[in-house]
Structure formats: structure tokens, C-alpha cells
């Protein structure tokens, strides 16, 4: 069990956590929630002993392994599969030792331990995790360098899931996943055999994958049993009860104060007045759980335009000479709320850029209302911001005639206080950058608001504020998000972006979710990779090395298969008193055969890749 006892920690003299305690039993799945900046990531670092506690203690069972995704994997020539397999350091070390061990007792120990940790099915398990996170089978043998940073973050996540630490700490793991990957992760975590603590602002994930909520608020930790919705209801009841009691206390104080004011200086009543003053001092208000400091976002209202505001016929767009989307015949009216569905790399962001005039039309026709104003929230926020400018600098440039007080008022309305207003963008948190980007996107009262993953760095309260603002907003919305809760509350039309086309999706979000989780889900599309270039001499040498590794793996597994077959050929093994032992050896044989099939596939892929490179 994870035991947090009376811990305190401050950053630059500012208390972040004070005398907080909590207990997480073994095997529990827990969501760690709290406003941005309350210290959730810091708590993870304290659990991993990366920071030193000021007071208290954090204890885990001796020998427990703690794992988490620290950063993306490097852009190396190591294949995706080998990168994930290497994360299980014990298995990797045993496999190396198995090649050189000569002592029969040690060989037996190694083989027994390899069987205990399912070493021979490791490649199949690693492959399954990679596939769940969006990588096709034929991509598992490709080097990490072939993929962008966002995709390498998925490899890092796959590696820690494969290593199966006793305590798994995940900090916003869905930020780099599409909706399909996020739903797969929900199911995986729900079945994970050890303890999980996950920082997330995704209500769907917190409702379906965890059984408890650890709330970090007012520098304290409070544990709630049940999923997020149960936590929210319980906390709301606590707030309501505290506020009701505080009203009673305020009324009681007002009554006593009125007596004091009337008779304070009257000699015959002085004693009674003083006693009431003492009673007033003892009437302390109950501490109410900290409510969201951020007010609901307020988007300026655009004037109404004649429909449609955008109309496309046979439109195509892409990058340079490469066409990503084609044959698009789409219409957008000002009252539309459209969610773009589809896997990463299929063109959702490309369509967003076309609609917002960040990409040109290659062919076809697109007509826009002459007075149309468009606001755009970029998935990669720094694309729309100036890192060396402060939020105030952004507004001064865009609204040079406005008074400084108006600038600060706008920023405050989006949760950016006096300190953040004068901090350069490069030093703002992800949530603060998101709020600034949202403010700038809506500054001109757009008729169409395009939001590309707007919630990645927003806490739950800010997400709810965004939902309220979009509900009240009178313009059109085009939304890309992996947050099912947000999509379900905002969108009333669904467009599926897949295989170079954009088409209406006839079902609802729940039917799309079931489609993704179904065993009949179509094969995943490949993520965008860097353009193929002629392999260098070093690349070819690396490919030859990979082929040799595959061949060595095949030879080892074939040898293991022959030994197990010889063992199973022993008639004595099938006697009644050895049936349990026989089942163990049969299971090992099945695992080796499964590993052999996988190793043969990897060898064929590596050989084919080498032949293409040498052609």
C-alpha cells in the first residue's frame, strides 16, 4: 500500500502541500485531481523521491517498483518493439544472462523466473500495447526516429505499461492520444493488475477506469471512494452543507453584534455586551472547500450572418504537392456545433487549418460569407503565441487603443491574474497558455470558432467553464477533442475524417465509442511519418544488425522449443501424480510457439526492409 503521512512541501517559500495524509491500498485505481498549480505533479515527484519532503513520510512496500512516463523516447534507430521490450529491465537482463550461463542450477533459476514473468509471451504483449496506442503491426519494427515527438510519447507510454510497475503514476496520459487510443487506455487501466494513480482532467477516463478519487485542494489530500461523478456529488454536498452552516453562523454573529452595538457603552449592560463580544470571537466560519476561482469564460457575441457561412464543393487541400483531404462538399451554418472524429494523422487539424485560412485550397470551390470572422485555437499553442511576449503585450499589439485596465480585465476574465499578465508566454504553464490562446481566438467576436484539442492543459473546472461558454455562444463551433464529455455536451453534428475524406457520421458519440472498442474495428491507419529518403550506409548497417538480432532470437526460441518438445515427449510426465507439472510444461511450450510466430514475423519484416534499402 502507498501511505502518505503528514507531508509538507513548499516551492520558493510558498506552501504547496501542508500536513497532508492519504492511504492507497494495493491494486486500487485512483484519479488524482485538483486545480492546475495545486501540486499534483509535485506530489508524483515526491512519491518517486525526486524531491525532499519538509515534513512527514511517504512509504511503499519494500521492493515495489514505481513507474511513470517521464519524457518521450529518443529519436534512435532502435525499433518500437525493442524499445518497449527493453523497459522490462529484469526480463532483458535474464535474456542476456541466459545466453552465457553455464551453471545448470543458474540456468534452471533463469528459466523458471522467465516463465514466472511470462517472458516468452513478452513480444506478443508489447505488440498488443503498441497496437492499442495506434501503431500498426508493420510499424513495430520501424526505428523510433521515423516518428514525431507526439508519437514517441506514445512509445514511452507503451514502455511503462509493458514494464508493469507495482505503482504506476501517469500524468495526463491522454494528451497525446486520439479518441481511439484514449478509450483503449481506459480499458487497459481498468484491468491493470497493480496500483495506479492517474492525473487527468478527462471525466470519461475518471469515471470508467478508476474506483477512487484523491483530491488535492487547499494543500490537503482527501480520498473519495467511487468514480469522478460520485466524488463531484459528494463534494458538492459538502460545499452546500458548509455554506448553509456559515449562513447560520453569520446570522448568529449579526444578532450578537446588534446587541453589542446597542448596549456596549451602557454601564448596566456592559458585562453582557462583553460576553457577547467573546461569543462573536468564538464563532468561526467553517472552511468551505476551495471553489473554482476562474469565472465562466465569456465569449463576445457576433452579429448574425445569412447562411451558409461556409460552403465547399469538391474541395481538396494538403501540404505542398501532397493532398491530404479531397472531394469535400461541406456546409457550415452559424448555429452548427460540429465535432471532427477520426484517428490522429487522418486530417482533422488539416481541415481546421483550411477553414481558418491557414492552408490554401488545392482544387474545388469554397465560398465564405464576406463578413465572416474566424477564431482559431491551435492544438500546438505556441504556433499562435509569441514566446518572448507577455499576455499584456499580445493585447497591446492587437488592441492598441484600449486602456491598460481593459486589457487586464480581459485577462482576468480568462483566469490570468496580475502576475501571469506580465510573465512572458514561454514561462506560463500549459493551462495558462491555453486560456490566453482561447482569449485571443475569441477577441474579435468570431462567427466561427475552431477549437483543436482545447482541453489538453485545462483542469476540470476550466473545462466545465468552457462547456458553459460554448453553450451560450451564438457562433458556429468546429471542435477536435479526445474528451468524450466535452464532445457529448457541445456537439450536435459529427463529421468523420478518414482515408482522405470528410463525411457525416450517422450515429451518435456512444455508437462511435462502441465502434472503436468493437472487435470489428477496421485496421488502424498509419500515423504520418517523415518522407522516405534513400537509406545511408549507417542505416543499412543498422538494418543488417536488426536482421541478425531477429535471427538470433529465432535460433534461441527454436532451441527452447526443441528442449520443451523433448521434455513433453517423456512418458513419465503424463502419470497421474505429475499432471500439474505436465500442464506447466505445456503452457510454456504454447508460450514459446507464440513467441516463435511473432519472432518469424519480425524477422521477415526486418529482412524485407533491408532488401528494399539495398535495392
N, C-alpha and C positions, 0 to 999 in steps of 0.2 A: 504494500500500500504506500501511496505518497502521503506524507504527513508534513504539513506546513504549520509551524508552531511559533506564534508571536513574532513574526518577522517584520522588520522595518528597513526601508531603503530610501535615500534621498539623492536627488540629482542637483548638483551645484547649490546645495543648501535648501532646495525645495523638496519637502516630503512628498514622496510618490506613493509609498506603502507604509502604513503605520500600524504596528502590533496586529497584523493580520494572521488569521489561522484558518486552516481547512484540512479535511481528510478526504482523499480519493481512494476508495477500495480498489483492489486488484481487479482488472478486467472491465472496469467501468469506462463508458464512453461519455466524455464531458465536454461541453462547449464553454469556453472562456469568453465572456462578453463584458463590454464596458465601453464608454465613450472613447473616441480617439484621444490619445495622450494620457490616459489614466494609468498606463504602465503594464499592459498585457504582455508586450514583447519583452519588457524588462523582467517580468516575472519568469518568463521562459528562460532568460539568460541566468537568472538566479537559480532556477532548478538545475540548470546544466553546470552550475558553479563557475560560470564565466564572469560573474560579478560577486563581490564580497558583501555579505549581509552586515548591517549595522547592529541589529539585534535578532534574536530568535534562531531557528534552525529549520532546515528542510532535509528530510530523511527519506530514503528509498531503501528497499531490501538490498542487502549486500549482494553484489554480483549482478544487479539489474543493469541492463543496457538502456541508455537513454538516447533516442534518435530524433532527428528533425532535419528539415531542408534548410541548410544554411545559405547556399547560393547555387547558381546554375553550374552544371558541369562544364569543364573547359572545352574549347573547340579543338579537340585532339583527333587523331586518326583511329583511336580505339572505337570499336563498333558499339552501337547502342546496347546490344545484348551483353557484351563483355563488360561494359561499364556497369550495368545493373548487377551482373553476377559478382563483380568484384566488391560490391557493397557488403556481401556476407563474408566478412574477413575470416571467420572461423572455417567456413567451407573452403575458401580459396587456399588457406594455409594447409588444411588437411589434404586437399587435392595435390598440392605441390609435394608435401611430405610423402604421400602415397607413392609417388614416382621413384623415390630414393630409399625408402625404408627397407631394411633387410632383416631386422629382428622379427621373428614370427609373432611374438606377443604384441609388439607395437603395431604390426600390420593388422592383427586382429582387432586391436583397440581402434585403429583408424577406421577400418571398415565398419565396425559396429557404430562408431559415432557418426560416420557418413550416412548410415542407414537411419539413425535416430533423427537426424536433421533433414531427412528427405533429400540428400544431396543429389541423387540420380534423377530426381524429377525437377531439379532446380531450373534447368533451362526452360522446361515447359511452364513453370510458374512465372519466371521472369518474362517470358514471351507473352503470357496471358495479361500481365500487368501492363506491359508496353502497349499491347493491343487495346486494352481498356482505356488507356490515356490517349489514344488516337493514332498510333503508329501501325501501319500495315505490316504483314509478315515479311514482305520483301525489303522492308526498311530496317529490320533489326540488325542486319549485317553491315549497314552503312556506317561510316565514321560520324562521330558527333559533329565534326567540323562542317558537315553538309547541312546543318540545321541552324536556324536563327536562335537568338537568346531565349525567346519565349518557349520554343520547342525544347531547348536544352534544360529549361526549368522543369519541364515535364519529365525529362530523363532523370533529373535529380530527385523528383518526387517518386518516380518508379523505383529508384535505387533504395530509398529509405523504406518504402513499403515492402520491398522484397526482403530487406535485411531483418524485418520483423522485430524491432527492439521491444523490450519489455514495457517501456514507457515511450509512446510516440507523441511528439509535440509538433503540431502543424499550425503554421501561422498563415492564414488566408490562402490555403492551397488552391482554391478555385479561381484565383485572379488570372491565371494563365491558361485556364481550361475553357473550352466551349461548353455549351449546354449538355452535349452528349457525354463529355468527359466528366463534368460535374455530377451528373446523375450516376455514372458508373462508380465514381468515388464514394458517393453516398452509400451505395450498396456494399462496396468493399469494406468501408469503415464499420458499417453495422455488423459485419461478420468477423471483424479483426479479432484475433484470439487474446490480445493483451490490452493494457490500459492505453487509452487515447485521450489527449487533451487538445482541442482544436480551437484556435482563434478564428472566428468567422462572423461576418455580418449577413450571411445568407440564411434567411429564416427557413427556407426549404431544407437546407442541409441540417440546421439545428433542430428541426422538427422530426426528421426522418432517420438521422444517423446517430444521435446521442440520446442518452437516458437521464442526463442531469445537466444543470447549468451552474457554472461557477461565476458569480457576478463580482467584478472589481469596481467598487464605487465608494467615493468618499474615503479613499485609501484603505478600505477594508474589503475582505473577501466574504461572500455569503454563498452557501451552496443550496441549490433548489433541486429537488427531485422532479423528474419529468422533462419533456421536451421544452422548446422555447416558448410556445404558446401558453403552456401551463405556468412557466416562470413569469411571463408577462401578466397573466391574470392574477397570480399571487402577489406580485409586486404592486400592481395597480390597487389591489385591496389594501395592502399595507399603506400605500400613499394616501388613499381615501380615509383610512382609519386615523392616520396621523394628522391629516388636515382637519378632520372632524374634531378630534381631541384638542387641537390647537385653537380652534374657534371657541370651544368651551372655556379654555384657559384664558383667551383674550377677553371674553365676556366677563369672566370672573375678575380679572385684573381691572377692567374698566369700572366694574361695580365698586371694588375696593378703593380704587383711585378717586372716585367721585366722593366717597365718604371722607377720605383724607383731605381732599381739596376744600371740603365744606368746613371741617372741624379741626384742621391742623393747628390753627392758632387760637383756638378756644380752650381756655385752661381746663374746664371741666371735661373736655373730650380729648385732651392731648394724649393721654395714655392709650385710649382706644385707637386714635389715629396712628400712633407709633407702632402699635401691634399690627395694624393693617399694612403699614409700610413693610414690616418684616415679612408678612404673608405674601405681599406682592413680589418681594425678592426671591421667595422660595418657589413661586410659580414659574417654572422654566418650560418653554415650549419644547415639545417632542421634536427630535431631529427628523425631518422629513427626508426620505431618500432623494438624492440629488436628481432633479428633473433635467430634461434636455435644455441646455442653455440656449441652443440655437432655435430661433423662431422659425416658423414655417417660411420656406422660401416664397418670395413674392415676385412673380414674373409680370412685367408690364404688358398691358393688353393691346394687341394690334387692331387696326381697323379691319372691317370685313371686306374681302375681295370676292369678285364673281368667280364661281367655279368653272373649270378646274384651275387650281393654281399652278399645277404642272401636268403636262400631258406628253407621253412618249409614244412613238410609233416606230417599230423596227430598229430601236436604238442599240448601239454597241459601244463599249468603252473598254479601256485597258491601259497598259503602260507601254509607251513606245510603239513598236510594231506588234506587241503581244496583246491579243484580245482576251479579256477575262470574262466579260458578260456580253451576250449578243441577243438579238431578236426580242428585245424588251418592248412590250406595248403596255404601258402602265399609266394610271391616272391617280393624282392626289388632289383631294379637296381639303378645304381649310378645317373641316371638322373631323378629319381622319386621325385615327390613332393606330399606327402600323408597326408591328413587330417583325423584324427580319430574322428568320430562322435559318439554320444551316450550320455546318461544321466550320471550324476555323480554316481559312485558306480558300474558301469557296467563292468569296467576293462580296461579303456583306459590307466591309469597310470600303471596298471599291465603289459600290453603289452609293454609299454615303458621300464619298468624295465627288462623285459625278453630280449628285443632287445639289451639293454645296458649292459647285463651280471650282472644285479643286482638281478635277480631271475634265478633259475635253471629250466631247462626243466623237467617236471614230466614224461611225456611219449612222444613218437613220435620222430621225427628227425628234427634237424635244422643244416644246413650247412652254414658256413660263409667263405668268402674269407680269405685266410691265412694272408694277409697283411692289413686286414680291421682295420681301426681306427674309433672309435665311440665317438662322443661328446654328452654329456647329460646335459640338463638344467632341473633341478628338480623344480616341482611346489612349493614345500616347500624348499626354497633356502638354509636354514640353514642345510639341510641334506647334502649339498655338500661343505659347508664352515666351517671354524674353527672360532668360535665367538671371541676367545681371540687373534687372529692374525690379522695383518693389511693386506690390499691388497698387499703391498710390500712383506710381509712375505710369502704370498701364492706363489708369483712369485719366490722369492729366493729359496723356497723349490722345486718348480717344474723346475726351470731354474737356478740351482746354478752356472753355468758357464757364464751366461750373465752378462754384465756390468750393474750397477745400472741405468745408463742413459737409457738403453734399456728397463728396467722394467718400468720406469716412462713414457717412450714414449708409451709403450703398454697400460698402464692405461689411459693416456691422450687421446688416440685414442678411448677409450670407455667411455669418459666423466667423468673420475675420476682424478681430479686435484691434485695438490701437497698436499693440506690439507687432502683430502679423502684418499690419498695413505698411509698416516701414521696414520689413525684412525682405531681402532680395529673394526672388522666387526660388532660386537654386537651394535655399536653406529652409524652405517651407516643407511641411510634411505632405505626404501624398493626399490626405484628406483636404488640407488647406489649398493645395494646387487645384484639386477637383472643384472646390467651391468657387475659387477665383475664375476658373475656366467656365463654370456654369454662369457666373455673373456676367462675364464678357459675352458669352453666347446669347444671352437674353437682353443685353443692354439696349439694343435698338428696337425692342418690341417686335421680334420676328413673327412673320405669318407661318413659317415652317421651322420647327426646332428638330435638329438631327442630333441624336444622342448615341454615341458609340461607346458602350460599356461605361456609363456614367457612375456606376456604384462601386467600382473596384476598390476605391480607397475611402468610401463613406461608411460611417458607423450606422447602426440600425436606426437610431433616432433621425439621422440626416436622411436616410433612405425613405423613412416614413414622411418626412417633411417634403422630399422630392415628389413622392406619390401625391400628396395633397396639392402641391403646386401644379403638377401636370393635370390633375383632375379639374382644377379651376381654370387652367389656361385655355384660352379661346382659339389658339392657333393649332395647326397640324403638328403631329409628332411622328417621327420615324425613329424607332428605338432598336438598338442592338444590345442585348444583355444576356448573360447566363443566369440571371436572377429570376427564377420562375415566379417568385412572389411579386416582384415589380411588374413583370410582363402580364401576369394574370389580372392585376388591378388597373393597369393603364391601357393595354392594347385591346382593340376590338376588331382588328383585321390582321391576318397573318400572311406574310409572304415567305415562301421557301426559296432560298438561294442555293442552287445545287447544279453541278455539271454545266456551268456557264449560262444558266437560265434563271429567271426570276418569275415564279408562278404563284398564284394564290394557293394557300393551304386550306383545304376544305374543312378539316376537323378543328377541334379546339386544342388548347395547350395540353390538356391532360391526355388527349389521344396522341399528340405528338410525343409526349413523355413516354407513353406506353409503347409507341412505335420504336423509340430509341432503345428501350430496355428489352424489347422483344428479341427472341432468338432468331427471328426472321429479318432483323435489321440488315439492310444492304451493306455490303462491304464498304468500309470507311474509305473516304477519298484521301489521297495523299496530301500532306501539307506542302506548301510552296517551298521548294528547295532552290539553292543557288543554281544558276545556269551551269550545265555540264561544260567542262573545259578539258582539253587534252591532258591526260594523266602525265605527271612528271616522273622522272626516274625514281625519286623518293617515294612517290605514290605507288608505283609498280612494285618496288621493293617491299613496301608495307603490305600490299595485297598478297604478294608471294608468302610473306611471313604469316598472314592470316590463313592462307590455304594450308601451310604447314601445321599451324596450330589446330586447324579443323581436322587434318589427317591424324595428328597425334591424339586428338580427342576420340576420333573414331577407333583408332587402334586400341586405346585404353578401354573403351566401352566394349569392343568386341572381345577383348581378353577377359573382361569381367563377365560378359555373357557366357563365354565358354566355361569358365570356372563354376558359375552358378548352374549351368546345364549339367556339368559333371556331378555337382552336389545333388541336384534333383534326380539324377539317374541312379542314385544309391537306393536299393530296395528297402534297406533298413529304415530309411527316413519315413516310410509310409506305414510303419507299425502304429498300432493304436496309441501307445504311450508317447509317440512323437508327432502326433498330428498338428499340435500347436506350432512346433518347430518347423514342420513342413509348410504350414501356411505362411510363416515368416519368410522362408526362402522363396516361396512362390511369389510373394508380394515384391521382394527385392528383384526377382527376375523380371516381373512386369515393369517395374520402375526403370530398370536398365534398358529394356526393349523400347520403352517410351523415349528415354534419353537418346537411344541409338537412332531412332527415327528422326528426332529433332536434329541431331548432330549431322546426319546424312543430308538433310535439307540445307543446313548452314554451309556444309562443305560444297554442295552443288552451287549455291548462290555465290559463295566466295570464288569458286573456280570460274563461274560464268562472268563475274565482274572482272576477274583478271584477264580472261580471254578477250573481253571487249576492250580493255585498256591497252592490251598488247597488239590489238589488230591494226 
